[in-house]
Amino acid sequence: MVLQHYCVVGIDLAGKPENPTGICMLTESGAKTRVVFKDEEILAIIKRVNPKVVAIDAPLWLPPDNVPWRICEILLMQRGFRPLSLVLPSMRILALRARGLAKRIKEQCNAEIIEVFANATEKILGLKKERGRSKDEYDALLCALTAKYYLEGKYEDLGGIIVPKL
């Protein structure tokens, strides 16, 4: 299926608002990336571009305390990917921010939200970061590409994490 007139957003979310978050707006005309910091900036962009799908590279939910891996991370590891455990304090902080942001997007915007894993997208699609490009913006582009594959029905759901399927 070839998409016409679509818009998706990819977010490489930082755990804390003082750290850079990459965001990518992808349409049939191309991709625009930038770095933002606060949730309000992210929400303003999403409201302005009105995407069909928002793909976030961050855990959107936490397992019960002291459970190191969700099924989706176990499935990623079985395929050779290396997600970080949610028992790490930095990952818990990221997951809490992602959960709060996803809730606000659902309340304020008309977009579907999916959890993605940018490193898996990069390997599946055979891509490599260009020199000079921000890692945050590059990962946001990978998230947006995953959202596009999702819209096209070319994806696999690994227990809650969406990855492209060629």
N, C-alpha and C positions, 0 to 999 in steps of 0.2 A: 504494500500500500504506500503510495506517495502522498505525503501530507501537503496540503495547500493552506495557506493562511493560518498558521499555528504560531503559538508563542509558549515557550517553556522557560522556567527559571531553574538554574542550578546554584546551590549554595554550599560552599565549603566553610562550614560554621566553625568559628573559634570557640573555645570553652568560656572565655571571658570577653566582655565587650571592649576591653582596652587592647585586645589583640586583633589583628586584621582578619576579617572574614571576606573571602572571595565570593563574588556574585556574578552570574552570567545570564544575560537575557538572549535567548536563541530563537530566531524566527527563520522563515524561509529566505529572508534577505541576508542573514548572517548572524554573527555573534558579537555581542558587546560585553566586555568584562570590566569590572572595577573592584576596588577594595572599599569596604565599609566597616563600621565598628559596632554601632548600636542597633538594637532590634528595631527601633523606630525607623532607621534608615532602610533596613531590609524591608519592613512592612510598606514604607512609602513607595519603594521601587515596585514591589509586587502589586500594590494597588494601581500604580500608574500604568504598568504594562499588561495587567489582567491576563496572566498565563493560564493555560489549561491545567498544567502540572507544575508543581514545585518539587524538585528533587534535592534532598538534604543529605549531605555526607556527615551524618552524626546519628548516634542511637536515638530513636524516638521514644523508647521505653526502656525501663530498667527491670532486670529480673529481681526476684527476692534477694534480700541481703545475703552477701557472701556466696552467691552463685556466680562463678567466674565467667560463664559463657552462656549466651542464648543459643537456641537451635540454629539461628541464622549464622552466627559466627562459627559454630561447629561445621556447618555445611561449607562455609567459605574456606575453613582450614582444610577440609577434606579435598578441596580443589587446589590446594597449594597456596592460598592467600594467607596473609598474616594480620588479621585484625587485632586490636588491643583489647585486653580484658576489661570488663566493666567494674572489676574490683579496684582498679587503679583510681586513685582520687581524681586525677585530671579527667578521666573518662566519665566518672560520675558527674562531675561539674558540667562537662559537655552535654551529657544526656539530659541533665536537668534543664539546661538552657534550651536545648533542642525541643524538648517536650513542651516547655512554655511557649516557645516561638511557634511551634506547630499549632498549638491551641489558639493562639492569637490569629494566625493565618486562617484557620478554619472559621473563626468567629467573624473576621473582618473582610475576607476575600473569598471569591468563588473559584478556588483552585483545589485540585486533588494534590495531596502530599504523599510522597513516597520516600522511603529511606533507601539510600544507595551507598555503594562503597567505591569511591573513585579509583582506588588502586586496581580493583578488579576490572573496571571499565577500561582503564588504560591497557591492561594486559590482553583482555578479550579483543579489543579493537586494534591492538598492535600499534598504539600511539606512543609518542615520546615527547617530553617537554622540550620546547625550543629554548635555546639559550637566550637569556635576557628577559624571559617571560616570568612573571611572578608565580610562584608555586600555588598561592591561594587562588589566583585568577585561573590558572591552568586546571586545578582540581575542580573549580566551579564550572569550567567548560566541560569537563568530563561528566559532572553531575547532570548538566543540561543535555548533553548527548544521550545519557541514559534515559532521561525523561522523554526525549524524542523517540528513542527506540521503544519505550513503553507505550507511547501514543500510537506507534505504528504496529503494536502487537508483537514486536520482535524482542521479547524479553523473557527472562526466567525469574520466578519468584523463589528465592532461597530462604524460605521460612520467614519472610518479612523484609528481606533485603532484595531489591530489584537489580538485576544485572542484564546487560544487553545479550541478545542471542543472535548469532550470525546465521 
